[in-house]
Amino acid sequence: MLTVEEIDQMSLVQKLQVMESLWESITHHEEEYLSPAWHEQVLKETETSFANGQEVAVDWKKAKQELRKLFE
């Protein structure tokens, strides 16, 4: 396991890669995790905003590329 000190020594890109790997690992076992009740409400609000044209869909791969450009 990584210590806080080891994480502090990592570059931002390395930290983001570790976070992405952790997220991927978690999603492979999503049946083990329950979302908090407020998630449903937020999702409903976002769905309504999207339906009303207040939210814009962005391809996830493209979004990740754009975010990586900001932090390189």
CHARMM-style PDB file with segment names, atoms N, HN, CA, C and O in Angstrom:
ATOM      1  N   MET     1       0.846  -1.174   0.000  1.00  0.00      PROA
ATOM      2  CA  MET     1       0.000   0.000   0.000  1.00  0.00      PROA
ATOM      3  C   MET     1       0.893   1.240   0.000  1.00  0.00      PROA
ATOM      4  O   MET     1       1.963   1.261   0.609  1.00  0.00      PROA
ATOM      5  N   LEU     2       0.430   2.249  -0.687  1.00  0.00      PROA
ATOM      6  HN  LEU     2      -0.438   2.231  -1.182  1.00  0.00      PROA
ATOM      7  CA  LEU     2       1.174   3.503  -0.743  1.00  0.00      PROA
ATOM      8  C   LEU     2       0.915   4.331   0.504  1.00  0.00      PROA
ATOM      9  O   LEU     2      -0.203   4.380   1.018  1.00  0.00      PROA
ATOM     10  N   THR     3       1.959   4.972   0.972  1.00  0.00      PROA
ATOM     11  HN  THR     3       2.866   4.932   0.554  1.00  0.00      PROA
ATOM     12  CA  THR     3       1.804   5.891   2.093  1.00  0.00      PROA
ATOM     13  C   THR     3       1.516   7.286   1.552  1.00  0.00      PROA
ATOM     14  O   THR     3       1.712   7.546   0.365  1.00  0.00      PROA
ATOM     15  N   VAL     4       1.057   8.171   2.409  1.00  0.00      PROA
ATOM     16  HN  VAL     4       0.898   7.959   3.373  1.00  0.00      PROA
ATOM     17  CA  VAL     4       0.796   9.556   2.012  1.00  0.00      PROA
ATOM     18  C   VAL     4       2.089  10.190   1.511  1.00  0.00      PROA
ATOM     19  O   VAL     4       2.080  10.946   0.539  1.00  0.00      PROA
ATOM     20  N   GLU     5       3.183   9.886   2.165  1.00  0.00      PROA
ATOM     21  HN  GLU     5       3.191   9.273   2.954  1.00  0.00      PROA
ATOM     22  CA  GLU     5       4.480  10.454   1.755  1.00  0.00      PROA
ATOM     23  C   GLU     5       4.858   9.992   0.347  1.00  0.00      PROA
ATOM     24  O   GLU     5       5.374  10.775  -0.450  1.00  0.00      PROA
ATOM     25  N   GLU     6       4.598   8.712   0.046  1.00  0.00      PROA
ATOM     26  HN  GLU     6       4.179   8.076   0.695  1.00  0.00      PROA
ATOM     27  CA  GLU     6       4.904   8.209  -1.300  1.00  0.00      PROA
ATOM     28  C   GLU     6       3.994   8.864  -2.339  1.00  0.00      PROA
ATOM     29  O   GLU     6       4.434   9.201  -3.438  1.00  0.00      PROA
ATOM     30  N   ILE     7       2.744   9.037  -1.987  1.00  0.00      PROA
ATOM     31  HN  ILE     7       2.386   8.763  -1.094  1.00  0.00      PROA
ATOM     32  CA  ILE     7       1.805   9.688  -2.910  1.00  0.00      PROA
ATOM     33  C   ILE     7       2.226  11.131  -3.155  1.00  0.00      PROA
ATOM     34  O   ILE     7       2.144  11.619  -4.282  1.00  0.00      PROA
ATOM     35  N   ASP     8       2.678  11.820  -2.101  1.00  0.00      PROA
ATOM     36  HN  ASP     8       2.745  11.424  -1.185  1.00  0.00      PROA
ATOM     37  CA  ASP     8       3.129  13.206  -2.254  1.00  0.00      PROA
ATOM     38  C   ASP     8       4.300  13.329  -3.218  1.00  0.00      PROA
ATOM     39  O   ASP     8       4.485  14.375  -3.840  1.00  0.00      PROA
ATOM     40  N   GLN     9       5.086  12.276  -3.345  1.00  0.00      PROA
ATOM     41  HN  GLN     9       4.935  11.426  -2.840  1.00  0.00      PROA
ATOM     42  CA  GLN     9       6.252  12.295  -4.232  1.00  0.00      PROA
ATOM     43  C   GLN     9       5.886  12.033  -5.697  1.00  0.00      PROA
ATOM     44  O   GLN     9       6.709  12.232  -6.591  1.00  0.00      PROA
ATOM     45  N   MET    10       4.673  11.595  -5.932  1.00  0.00      PROA
ATOM     46  HN  MET    10       4.005  11.434  -5.206  1.00  0.00      PROA
ATOM     47  CA  MET    10       4.240  11.279  -7.292  1.00  0.00      PROA
ATOM     48  C   MET    10       3.883  12.557  -8.045  1.00  0.00      PROA
ATOM     49  O   MET    10       3.469  13.555  -7.456  1.00  0.00      PROA
ATOM     50  N   SER    11       4.056  12.496  -9.354  1.00  0.00      PROA
ATOM     51  HN  SER    11       4.393  11.685  -9.832  1.00  0.00      PROA
ATOM     52  CA  SER    11       3.621  13.620 -10.189  1.00  0.00      PROA
ATOM     53  C   SER    11       2.098  13.605 -10.275  1.00  0.00      PROA
ATOM     54  O   SER    11       1.458  12.606  -9.948  1.00  0.00      PROA
ATOM     55  N   LEU    12       1.537  14.701 -10.710  1.00  0.00      PROA
ATOM     56  HN  LEU    12       2.057  15.513 -10.975  1.00  0.00      PROA
ATOM     57  CA  LEU    12       0.091  14.788 -10.858  1.00  0.00      PROA
ATOM     58  C   LEU    12      -0.412  13.739 -11.842  1.00  0.00      PROA
ATOM     59  O   LEU    12      -1.449  13.117 -11.614  1.00  0.00      PROA
ATOM     60  N   VAL    13       0.315  13.542 -12.928  1.00  0.00      PROA
ATOM     61  HN  VAL    13       1.158  14.047 -13.114  1.00  0.00      PROA
ATOM     62  CA  VAL    13      -0.077  12.546 -13.927  1.00  0.00      PROA
ATOM     63  C   VAL    13      -0.089  11.154 -13.292  1.00  0.00      PROA
ATOM     64  O   VAL    13      -1.017  10.379 -13.524  1.00  0.00      PROA
ATOM     65  N   GLN    14       0.922  10.832 -12.502  1.00  0.00      PROA
ATOM     66  HN  GLN    14       1.676  11.461 -12.313  1.00  0.00      PROA
ATOM     67  CA  GLN    14       0.965   9.530 -11.832  1.00  0.00      PROA
ATOM     68  C   GLN    14      -0.209   9.377 -10.864  1.00  0.00      PROA
ATOM     69  O   GLN    14      -0.829   8.315 -10.804  1.00  0.00      PROA
ATOM     70  N   LYS    15      -0.511  10.416 -10.121  1.00  0.00      PROA
ATOM     71  HN  LYS    15      -0.008  11.279 -10.170  1.00  0.00      PROA
ATOM     72  CA  LYS    15      -1.634  10.364  -9.175  1.00  0.00      PROA
ATOM     73  C   LYS    15      -2.944  10.121  -9.920  1.00  0.00      PROA
ATOM     74  O   LYS    15      -3.767   9.317  -9.482  1.00  0.00      PROA
ATOM     75  N   LEU    16      -3.139  10.802 -11.030  1.00  0.00      PROA
ATOM     76  HN  LEU    16      -2.470  11.455 -11.387  1.00  0.00      PROA
ATOM     77  CA  LEU    16      -4.358  10.616 -11.808  1.00  0.00      PROA
ATOM     78  C   LEU    16      -4.441   9.209 -12.386  1.00  0.00      PROA
ATOM     79  O   LEU    16      -5.523   8.626 -12.452  1.00  0.00      PROA
ATOM     80  N   GLN    17      -3.302   8.662 -12.803  1.00  0.00      PROA
ATOM     81  HN  GLN    17      -2.422   9.136 -12.749  1.00  0.00      PROA
ATOM     82  CA  GLN    17      -3.286   7.297 -13.320  1.00  0.00      PROA
ATOM     83  C   GLN    17      -3.651   6.295 -12.231  1.00  0.00      PROA
ATOM     84  O   GLN    17      -4.383   5.338 -12.486  1.00  0.00      PROA
ATOM     85  N   VAL    18      -3.145   6.510 -11.020  1.00  0.00      PROA
ATOM     86  HN  VAL    18      -2.551   7.288 -10.813  1.00  0.00      PROA
ATOM     87  CA  VAL    18      -3.485   5.634  -9.902  1.00  0.00      PROA
ATOM     88  C   VAL    18      -4.973   5.755  -9.581  1.00  0.00      PROA
ATOM     89  O   VAL    18      -5.642   4.750  -9.339  1.00  0.00      PROA
ATOM     90  N   MET    19      -5.488   6.978  -9.579  1.00  0.00      PROA
ATOM     91  HN  MET    19      -4.944   7.794  -9.775  1.00  0.00      PROA
ATOM     92  CA  MET    19      -6.915   7.176  -9.309  1.00  0.00      PROA
ATOM     93  C   MET    19      -7.765   6.458 -10.361  1.00  0.00      PROA
ATOM     94  O   MET    19      -8.773   5.833 -10.033  1.00  0.00      PROA
ATOM     95  N   GLU    20      -7.353   6.552 -11.609  1.00  0.00      PROA
ATOM     96  HN  GLU    20      -6.533   7.059 -11.875  1.00  0.00      PROA
ATOM     97  CA  GLU    20      -8.097   5.904 -12.680  1.00  0.00      PROA
ATOM     98  C   GLU    20      -8.058   4.386 -12.513  1.00  0.00      PROA
ATOM     99  O   GLU    20      -9.067   3.714 -12.726  1.00  0.00      PROA
ATOM    100  N   SER    21      -6.907   3.846 -12.135  1.00  0.00      PROA
ATOM    101  HN  SER    21      -6.088   4.392 -11.961  1.00  0.00      PROA
ATOM    102  CA  SER    21      -6.789   2.407 -11.894  1.00  0.00      PROA
ATOM    103  C   SER    21      -7.656   1.966 -10.723  1.00  0.00      PROA
ATOM    104  O   SER    21      -8.304   0.921 -10.779  1.00  0.00      PROA
ATOM    105  N   LEU    22      -7.665   2.766  -9.664  1.00  0.00      PROA
ATOM    106  HN  LEU    22      -7.138   3.615  -9.618  1.00  0.00      PROA
ATOM    107  CA  LEU    22      -8.518   2.454  -8.516  1.00  0.00      PROA
ATOM    108  C   LEU    22      -9.987   2.444  -8.920  1.00  0.00      PROA
ATOM    109  O   LEU    22     -10.734   1.536  -8.556  1.00  0.00      PROA
ATOM    110  N   TRP    23     -10.387   3.447  -9.664  1.00  0.00      PROA
ATOM    111  HN  TRP    23      -9.780   4.184  -9.960  1.00  0.00      PROA
ATOM    112  CA  TRP    23     -11.776   3.534 -10.092  1.00  0.00      PROA
ATOM    113  C   TRP    23     -12.152   2.331 -10.948  1.00  0.00      PROA
ATOM    114  O   TRP    23     -13.234   1.766 -10.792  1.00  0.00      PROA
ATOM    115  N   GLU    24     -11.257   1.942 -11.853  1.00  0.00      PROA
ATOM    116  HN  GLU    24     -10.378   2.401 -11.980  1.00  0.00      PROA
ATOM    117  CA  GLU    24     -11.519   0.780 -12.707  1.00  0.00      PROA
ATOM    118  C   GLU    24     -11.681  -0.478 -11.853  1.00  0.00      PROA
ATOM    119  O   GLU    24     -12.570  -1.291 -12.105  1.00  0.00      PROA
ATOM    120  N   SER    25     -10.830  -0.636 -10.856  1.00  0.00      PROA
ATOM    121  HN  SER    25     -10.107   0.024 -10.652  1.00  0.00      PROA
ATOM    122  CA  SER    25     -10.916  -1.783  -9.962  1.00  0.00      PROA
ATOM    123  C   SER    25     -12.234  -1.786  -9.193  1.00  0.00      PROA
ATOM    124  O   SER    25     -12.872  -2.829  -9.047  1.00  0.00      PROA
ATOM    125  N   ILE    26     -12.636  -0.627  -8.707  1.00  0.00      PROA
ATOM    126  HN  ILE    26     -12.118   0.221  -8.826  1.00  0.00      PROA
ATOM    127  CA  ILE    26     -13.886  -0.520  -7.956  1.00  0.00      PROA
ATOM    128  C   ILE    26     -15.076  -0.879  -8.836  1.00  0.00      PROA
ATOM    129  O   ILE    26     -15.988  -1.576  -8.392  1.00  0.00      PROA
ATOM    130  N   THR    27     -15.073  -0.411 -10.071  1.00  0.00      PROA
ATOM    131  HN  THR    27     -14.331   0.155 -10.431  1.00  0.00      PROA
ATOM    132  CA  THR    27     -16.222  -0.655 -10.938  1.00  0.00      PROA
ATOM    133  C   THR    27     -16.336  -2.115 -11.364  1.00  0.00      PROA
ATOM    134  O   THR    27     -17.400  -2.545 -11.809  1.00  0.00      PROA
ATOM    135  N   HSD    28     -15.265  -2.876 -11.233  1.00  0.00      PROA
ATOM    136  HN  HSD    28     -14.401  -2.527 -10.871  1.00  0.00      PROA
ATOM    137  CA  HSD    28     -15.340  -4.307 -11.529  1.00  0.00      PROA
ATOM    138  C   HSD    28     -16.078  -5.063 -10.430  1.00  0.00      PROA
ATOM    139  O   HSD    28     -16.458  -6.219 -10.618  1.00  0.00      PROA
ATOM    140  N   HSD    29     -16.280  -4.424  -9.296  1.00  0.00      PROA
ATOM    141  HN  HSD    29     -15.971  -3.485  -9.143  1.00  0.00      PROA
ATOM    142  CA  HSD    29     -16.953  -5.044  -8.162  1.00  0.00      PROA
ATOM    143  C   HSD    29     -18.079  -4.143  -7.653  1.00  0.00      PROA
ATOM    144  O   HSD    29     -18.333  -4.074  -6.451  1.00  0.00      PROA
ATOM    145  N   GLU    30     -18.744  -3.462  -8.568  1.00  0.00      PROA
ATOM    146  HN  GLU    30     -18.538  -3.518  -9.545  1.00  0.00      PROA
ATOM    147  CA  GLU    30     -19.732  -2.457  -8.176  1.00  0.00      PROA
ATOM    148  C   GLU    30     -20.901  -3.022  -7.388  1.00  0.00      PROA
ATOM    149  O   GLU    30     -21.550  -2.291  -6.639  1.00  0.00      PROA
ATOM    150  N   GLU    31     -21.179  -4.302  -7.542  1.00  0.00      PROA
ATOM    151  HN  GLU    31     -20.652  -4.895  -8.150  1.00  0.00      PROA
ATOM    152  CA  GLU    31     -22.294  -4.885  -6.786  1.00  0.00      PROA
ATOM    153  C   GLU    31     -22.020  -4.888  -5.279  1.00  0.00      PROA
ATOM    154  O   GLU    31     -22.943  -5.065  -4.483  1.00  0.00      PROA
ATOM    155  N   GLU    32     -20.773  -4.696  -4.888  1.00  0.00      PROA
ATOM    156  HN  GLU    32     -20.024  -4.552  -5.534  1.00  0.00      PROA
ATOM    157  CA  GLU    32     -20.409  -4.674  -3.474  1.00  0.00      PROA
ATOM    158  C   GLU    32     -20.646  -3.302  -2.833  1.00  0.00      PROA
ATOM    159  O   GLU    32     -20.602  -3.175  -1.609  1.00  0.00      PROA
ATOM    160  N   TYR    33     -20.894  -2.292  -3.643  1.00  0.00      PROA
ATOM    161  HN  TYR    33     -20.930  -2.396  -4.637  1.00  0.00      PROA
ATOM    162  CA  TYR    33     -20.994  -0.932  -3.138  1.00  0.00      PROA
ATOM    163  C   TYR    33     -22.391  -0.368  -3.357  1.00  0.00      PROA
ATOM    164  O   TYR    33     -22.972  -0.528  -4.431  1.00  0.00      PROA
ATOM    165  N   LEU    34     -22.910   0.271  -2.369  1.00  0.00      PROA
ATOM    166  HN  LEU    34     -22.439   0.401  -1.497  1.00  0.00      PROA
ATOM    167  CA  LEU    34     -24.200   0.934  -2.484  1.00  0.00      PROA
ATOM    168  C   LEU    34     -23.990   2.438  -2.557  1.00  0.00      PROA
ATOM    169  O   LEU    34     -23.233   3.009  -1.772  1.00  0.00      PROA
ATOM    170  N   SER    35     -24.664   3.069  -3.499  1.00  0.00      PROA
ATOM    171  HN  SER    35     -25.279   2.605  -4.136  1.00  0.00      PROA
ATOM    172  CA  SER    35     -24.572   4.519  -3.613  1.00  0.00      PROA
ATOM    173  C   SER    35     -25.392   5.166  -2.503  1.00  0.00      PROA
ATOM    174  O   SER    35     -26.418   4.630  -2.085  1.00  0.00      PROA
ATOM    175  N   PRO    36     -24.932   6.323  -2.030  1.00  0.00      PROA
ATOM    176  CA  PRO    36     -25.733   7.046  -1.040  1.00  0.00      PROA
ATOM    177  C   PRO    36     -27.064   7.491  -1.663  1.00  0.00      PROA
ATOM    178  O   PRO    36     -27.156   7.689  -2.875  1.00  0.00      PROA
ATOM    179  N   ALA    37     -28.067   7.643  -0.839  1.00  0.00      PROA
ATOM    180  HN  ALA    37     -27.992   7.482   0.146  1.00  0.00      PROA
ATOM    181  CA  ALA    37     -29.403   7.999  -1.318  1.00  0.00      PROA
ATOM    182  C   ALA    37     -29.412   9.299  -2.122  1.00  0.00      PROA
ATOM    183  O   ALA    37     -30.181   9.428  -3.075  1.00  0.00      PROA
ATOM    184  N   TRP    38     -28.560  10.270  -1.748  1.00  0.00      PROA
ATOM    185  HN  TRP    38     -27.936  10.166  -0.974  1.00  0.00      PROA
ATOM    186  CA  TRP    38     -28.582  11.555  -2.437  1.00  0.00      PROA
ATOM    187  C   TRP    38     -28.114  11.439  -3.893  1.00  0.00      PROA
ATOM    188  O   TRP    38     -28.403  12.324  -4.698  1.00  0.00      PROA
ATOM    189  N   HSD    39     -27.395  10.363  -4.245  1.00  0.00      PROA
ATOM    190  HN  HSD    39     -27.160   9.644  -3.591  1.00  0.00      PROA
ATOM    191  CA  HSD    39     -26.948  10.191  -5.632  1.00  0.00      PROA
ATOM    192  C   HSD    39     -28.140  10.137  -6.586  1.00  0.00      PROA
ATOM    193  O   HSD    39     -28.105  10.726  -7.666  1.00  0.00      PROA
ATOM    194  N   GLU    40     -29.203   9.420  -6.177  1.00  0.00      PROA
ATOM    195  HN  GLU    40     -29.232   8.941  -5.300  1.00  0.00      PROA
ATOM    196  CA  GLU    40     -30.369   9.305  -7.043  1.00  0.00      PROA
ATOM    197  C   GLU    40     -30.973  10.677  -7.333  1.00  0.00      PROA
ATOM    198  O   GLU    40     -31.356  10.965  -8.466  1.00  0.00      PROA
ATOM    199  N   GLN    41     -31.054  11.511  -6.316  1.00  0.00      PROA
ATOM    200  HN  GLN    41     -30.743  11.277  -5.395  1.00  0.00      PROA
ATOM    201  CA  GLN    41     -31.617  12.851  -6.495  1.00  0.00      PROA
ATOM    202  C   GLN    41     -30.760  13.681  -7.453  1.00  0.00      PROA
ATOM    203  O   GLN    41     -31.289  14.356  -8.335  1.00  0.00      PROA
ATOM    204  N   VAL    42     -29.455  13.630  -7.280  1.00  0.00      PROA
ATOM    205  HN  VAL    42     -29.025  13.082  -6.562  1.00  0.00      PROA
ATOM    206  CA  VAL    42     -28.550  14.393  -8.148  1.00  0.00      PROA
ATOM    207  C   VAL    42     -28.654  13.889  -9.578  1.00  0.00      PROA
ATOM    208  O   VAL    42     -28.664  14.686 -10.516  1.00  0.00      PROA
ATOM    209  N   LEU    43     -28.730  12.582  -9.755  1.00  0.00      PROA
ATOM    210  HN  LEU    43     -28.722  11.934  -8.993  1.00  0.00      PROA
ATOM    211  CA  LEU    43     -28.868  12.028 -11.105  1.00  0.00      PROA
ATOM    212  C   LEU    43     -30.173  12.473 -11.760  1.00  0.00      PROA
ATOM    213  O   LEU    43     -30.194  12.796 -12.948  1.00  0.00      PROA
ATOM    214  N   LYS    44     -31.252  12.491 -10.996  1.00  0.00      PROA
ATOM    215  HN  LYS    44     -31.235  12.228 -10.032  1.00  0.00      PROA
ATOM    216  CA  LYS    44     -32.539  12.958 -11.528  1.00  0.00      PROA
ATOM    217  C   LYS    44     -32.457  14.424 -11.941  1.00  0.00      PROA
ATOM    218  O   LYS    44     -32.983  14.811 -12.985  1.00  0.00      PROA
ATOM    219  N   GLU    45     -31.793  15.242 -11.114  1.00  0.00      PROA
ATOM    220  HN  GLU    45     -31.366  14.928 -10.266  1.00  0.00      PROA
ATOM    221  CA  GLU    45     -31.640  16.661 -11.446  1.00  0.00      PROA
ATOM    222  C   GLU    45     -30.823  16.838 -12.725  1.00  0.00      PROA
ATOM    223  O   GLU    45     -31.156  17.665 -13.573  1.00  0.00      PROA
ATOM    224  N   THR    46     -29.758  16.058 -12.854  1.00  0.00      PROA
ATOM    225  HN  THR    46     -29.487  15.386 -12.165  1.00  0.00      PROA
ATOM    226  CA  THR    46     -28.922  16.142 -14.049  1.00  0.00      PROA
ATOM    227  C   THR    46     -29.700  15.676 -15.273  1.00  0.00      PROA
ATOM    228  O   THR    46     -29.608  16.281 -16.341  1.00  0.00      PROA
ATOM    229  N   GLU    47     -30.463  14.604 -15.116  1.00  0.00      PROA
ATOM    230  HN  GLU    47     -30.537  14.113 -14.249  1.00  0.00      PROA
ATOM    231  CA  GLU    47     -31.274  14.104 -16.223  1.00  0.00      PROA
ATOM    232  C   GLU    47     -32.276  15.160 -16.688  1.00  0.00      PROA
ATOM    233  O   GLU    47     -32.477  15.345 -17.888  1.00  0.00      PROA
ATOM    234  N   THR    48     -32.894  15.840 -15.749  1.00  0.00      PROA
ATOM    235  HN  THR    48     -32.732  15.690 -14.774  1.00  0.00      PROA
ATOM    236  CA  THR    48     -33.849  16.908 -16.078  1.00  0.00      PROA
ATOM    237  C   THR    48     -33.132  18.057 -16.783  1.00  0.00      PROA
ATOM    238  O   THR    48     -33.625  18.573 -17.786  1.00  0.00      PROA
ATOM    239  N   SER    49     -31.977  18.458 -16.267  1.00  0.00      PROA
ATOM    240  HN  SER    49     -31.577  18.039 -15.452  1.00  0.00      PROA
ATOM    241  CA  SER    49     -31.206  19.543 -16.892  1.00  0.00      PROA
ATOM    242  C   SER    49     -30.805  19.168 -18.311  1.00  0.00      PROA
ATOM    243  O   SER    49     -30.856  20.001 -19.215  1.00  0.00      PROA
ATOM    244  N   PHE    50     -30.409  17.924 -18.506  1.00  0.00      PROA
ATOM    245  HN  PHE    50     -30.368  17.247 -17.771  1.00  0.00      PROA
ATOM    246  CA  PHE    50     -30.009  17.459 -19.837  1.00  0.00      PROA
ATOM    247  C   PHE    50     -31.206  17.497 -20.783  1.00  0.00      PROA
ATOM    248  O   PHE    50     -31.094  17.951 -21.922  1.00  0.00      PROA
ATOM    249  N   ALA    51     -32.346  17.020 -20.303  1.00  0.00      PROA
ATOM    250  HN  ALA    51     -32.437  16.652 -19.378  1.00  0.00      PROA
ATOM    251  CA  ALA    51     -33.562  17.007 -21.128  1.00  0.00      PROA
ATOM    252  C   ALA    51     -33.993  18.419 -21.507  1.00  0.00      PROA
ATOM    253  O   ALA    51     -34.562  18.633 -22.578  1.00  0.00      PROA
ATOM    254  N   ASN    52     -33.720  19.384 -20.623  1.00  0.00      PROA
ATOM    255  HN  ASN    52     -33.258  19.209 -19.754  1.00  0.00      PROA
ATOM    256  CA  ASN    52     -34.081  20.788 -20.886  1.00  0.00      PROA
ATOM    257  C   ASN    52     -33.004  21.536 -21.670  1.00  0.00      PROA
ATOM    258  O   ASN    52     -33.145  22.732 -21.925  1.00  0.00      PROA
ATOM    259  N   GLY    53     -31.937  20.848 -22.050  1.00  0.00      PROA
ATOM    260  HN  GLY    53     -31.822  19.876 -21.843  1.00  0.00      PROA
ATOM    261  CA  GLY    53     -30.866  21.477 -22.820  1.00  0.00      PROA
ATOM    262  C   GLY    53     -29.893  22.288 -21.989  1.00  0.00      PROA
ATOM    263  O   GLY    53     -29.087  23.035 -22.543  1.00  0.00      PROA
ATOM    264  N   GLN    54     -29.949  22.159 -20.665  1.00  0.00      PROA
ATOM    265  HN  GLN    54     -30.604  21.552 -20.215  1.00  0.00      PROA
ATOM    266  CA  GLN    54     -29.047  22.909 -19.792  1.00  0.00      PROA
ATOM    267  C   GLN    54     -27.720  22.174 -19.563  1.00  0.00      PROA
ATOM    268  O   GLN    54     -26.756  22.765 -19.077  1.00  0.00      PROA
ATOM    269  N   GLU    55     -27.677  20.898 -19.914  1.00  0.00      PROA
ATOM    270  HN  GLU    55     -28.461  20.418 -20.309  1.00  0.00      PROA
ATOM    271  CA  GLU    55     -26.465  20.086 -19.803  1.00  0.00      PROA
ATOM    272  C   GLU    55     -26.102  19.584 -21.187  1.00  0.00      PROA
ATOM    273  O   GLU    55     -26.982  19.345 -22.014  1.00  0.00      PROA
ATOM    274  N   VAL    56     -24.813  19.421 -21.446  1.00  0.00      PROA
ATOM    275  HN  VAL    56     -24.098  19.615 -20.774  1.00  0.00      PROA
ATOM    276  CA  VAL    56     -24.345  18.928 -22.736  1.00  0.00      PROA
ATOM    277  C   VAL    56     -23.546  17.657 -22.507  1.00  0.00      PROA
ATOM    278  O   VAL    56     -22.672  17.608 -21.641  1.00  0.00      PROA
ATOM    279  N   ALA    57     -23.852  16.628 -23.292  1.00  0.00      PROA
ATOM    280  HN  ALA    57     -24.561  16.668 -23.995  1.00  0.00      PROA
ATOM    281  CA  ALA    57     -23.123  15.366 -23.184  1.00  0.00      PROA
ATOM    282  C   ALA    57     -21.751  15.507 -23.836  1.00  0.00      PROA
ATOM    283  O   ALA    57     -21.610  16.132 -24.887  1.00  0.00      PROA
ATOM    284  N   VAL    58     -20.744  14.917 -23.195  1.00  0.00      PROA
ATOM    285  HN  VAL    58     -20.859  14.410 -22.340  1.00  0.00      PROA
ATOM    286  CA  VAL    58     -19.387  14.907 -23.721  1.00  0.00      PROA
ATOM    287  C   VAL    58     -18.894  13.473 -23.708  1.00  0.00      PROA
ATOM    288  O   VAL    58     -19.053  12.771 -22.709  1.00  0.00      PROA
ATOM    289  N   ASP    59     -18.301  13.034 -24.797  1.00  0.00      PROA
ATOM    290  HN  ASP    59     -18.172  13.605 -25.608  1.00  0.00      PROA
ATOM    291  CA  ASP    59     -17.728  11.697 -24.875  1.00  0.00      PROA
ATOM    292  C   ASP    59     -16.665  11.539 -23.783  1.00  0.00      PROA
ATOM    293  O   ASP    59     -15.796  12.398 -23.640  1.00  0.00      PROA
ATOM    294  N   TRP    60     -16.728  10.451 -23.014  1.00  0.00      PROA
ATOM    295  HN  TRP    60     -17.434   9.752 -23.130  1.00  0.00      PROA
ATOM    296  CA  TRP    60     -15.832  10.261 -21.874  1.00  0.00      PROA
ATOM    297  C   TRP    60     -14.362  10.225 -22.304  1.00  0.00      PROA
ATOM    298  O   TRP    60     -13.512  10.809 -21.631  1.00  0.00      PROA
ATOM    299  N   LYS    61     -14.057   9.557 -23.399  1.00  0.00      PROA
ATOM    300  HN  LYS    61     -14.747   9.082 -23.945  1.00  0.00      PROA
ATOM    301  CA  LYS    61     -12.657   9.507 -23.856  1.00  0.00      PROA
ATOM    302  C   LYS    61     -12.152  10.907 -24.195  1.00  0.00      PROA
ATOM    303  O   LYS    61     -11.024  11.268 -23.860  1.00  0.00      PROA
ATOM    304  N   LYS    62     -12.986  11.677 -24.854  1.00  0.00      PROA
ATOM    305  HN  LYS    62     -13.902  11.383 -25.126  1.00  0.00      PROA
ATOM    306  CA  LYS    62     -12.605  13.041 -25.205  1.00  0.00      PROA
ATOM    307  C   LYS    62     -12.453  13.889 -23.947  1.00  0.00      PROA
ATOM    308  O   LYS    62     -11.519  14.683 -23.841  1.00  0.00      PROA
ATOM    309  N   ALA    63     -13.364  13.724 -22.997  1.00  0.00      PROA
ATOM    310  HN  ALA    63     -14.122  13.078 -23.083  1.00  0.00      PROA
ATOM    311  CA  ALA    63     -13.294  14.482 -21.743  1.00  0.00      PROA
ATOM    312  C   ALA    63     -11.992  14.171 -21.006  1.00  0.00      PROA
ATOM    313  O   ALA    63     -11.333  15.081 -20.504  1.00  0.00      PROA
ATOM    314  N   LYS    64     -11.617  12.896 -20.938  1.00  0.00      PROA
ATOM    315  HN  LYS    64     -12.152  12.156 -21.346  1.00  0.00      PROA
ATOM    316  CA  LYS    64     -10.369  12.519 -20.261  1.00  0.00      PROA
ATOM    317  C   LYS    64      -9.159  13.128 -20.967  1.00  0.00      PROA
ATOM    318  O   LYS    64      -8.227  13.595 -20.313  1.00  0.00      PROA
ATOM    319  N   GLN    65      -9.173  13.124 -22.288  1.00  0.00      PROA
ATOM    320  HN  GLN    65      -9.930  12.745 -22.820  1.00  0.00      PROA
ATOM    321  CA  GLN    65      -8.064  13.721 -23.040  1.00  0.00      PROA
ATOM    322  C   GLN    65      -7.937  15.207 -22.732  1.00  0.00      PROA
ATOM    323  O   GLN    65      -6.835  15.711 -22.514  1.00  0.00      PROA
ATOM    324  N   GLU    66      -9.063  15.899 -22.715  1.00  0.00      PROA
ATOM    325  HN  GLU    66      -9.958  15.489 -22.892  1.00  0.00      PROA
ATOM    326  CA  GLU    66      -9.051  17.332 -22.421  1.00  0.00      PROA
ATOM    327  C   GLU    66      -8.567  17.602 -20.998  1.00  0.00      PROA
ATOM    328  O   GLU    66      -7.795  18.535 -20.775  1.00  0.00      PROA
ATOM    329  N   LEU    67      -9.005  16.807 -20.047  1.00  0.00      PROA
ATOM    330  HN  LEU    67      -9.632  16.049 -20.228  1.00  0.00      PROA
ATOM    331  CA  LEU    67      -8.550  16.974 -18.661  1.00  0.00      PROA
ATOM    332  C   LEU    67      -7.057  16.700 -18.540  1.00  0.00      PROA
ATOM    333  O   LEU    67      -6.348  17.417 -17.834  1.00  0.00      PROA
ATOM    334  N   ARG    68      -6.583  15.674 -19.218  1.00  0.00      PROA
ATOM    335  HN  ARG    68      -7.160  15.091 -19.791  1.00  0.00      PROA
ATOM    336  CA  ARG    68      -5.145  15.367 -19.161  1.00  0.00      PROA
ATOM    337  C   ARG    68      -4.314  16.515 -19.729  1.00  0.00      PROA
ATOM    338  O   ARG    68      -3.237  16.814 -19.213  1.00  0.00      PROA
ATOM    339  N   LYS    69      -4.803  17.156 -20.783  1.00  0.00      PROA
ATOM    340  HN  LYS    69      -5.678  16.913 -21.202  1.00  0.00      PROA
ATOM    341  CA  LYS    69      -4.087  18.294 -21.357  1.00  0.00      PROA
ATOM    342  C   LYS    69      -3.933  19.410 -20.317  1.00  0.00      PROA
ATOM    343  O   LYS    69      -2.902  20.079 -20.266  1.00  0.00      PROA
ATOM    344  N   LEU    70      -4.954  19.601 -19.499  1.00  0.00      PROA
ATOM    345  HN  LEU    70      -5.792  19.057 -19.540  1.00  0.00      PROA
ATOM    346  CA  LEU    70      -4.908  20.650 -18.481  1.00  0.00      PROA
ATOM    347  C   LEU    70      -3.860  20.390 -17.413  1.00  0.00      PROA
ATOM    348  O   LEU    70      -3.314  21.329 -16.834  1.00  0.00      PROA
ATOM    349  N   PHE    71      -3.574  19.118 -17.149  1.00  0.00      PROA
ATOM    350  HN  PHE    71      -4.016  18.355 -17.620  1.00  0.00      PROA
ATOM    351  CA  PHE    71      -2.713  18.767 -16.027  1.00  0.00      PROA
ATOM    352  C   PHE    71      -1.341  18.239 -16.433  1.00  0.00      PROA
ATOM    353  O   PHE    71      -0.581  17.807 -15.566  1.00  0.00      PROA
ATOM    354  N   GLU    72      -1.007  18.258 -17.689  1.00  0.00      PROA
ATOM    355  HN  GLU    72      -1.624  18.609 -18.393  1.00  0.00      PROA
ATOM    356  CA  GLU    72       0.316  17.796 -18.119  1.00  0.00      PROA
ATOM    357  C   GLU    72       1.348  18.862 -17.945  1.00  0.00      PROA
ATOM    358  OT1 GLU    72       2.519  18.643 -18.257  1.00  0.00      PROA
TER     359      GLU     72
END
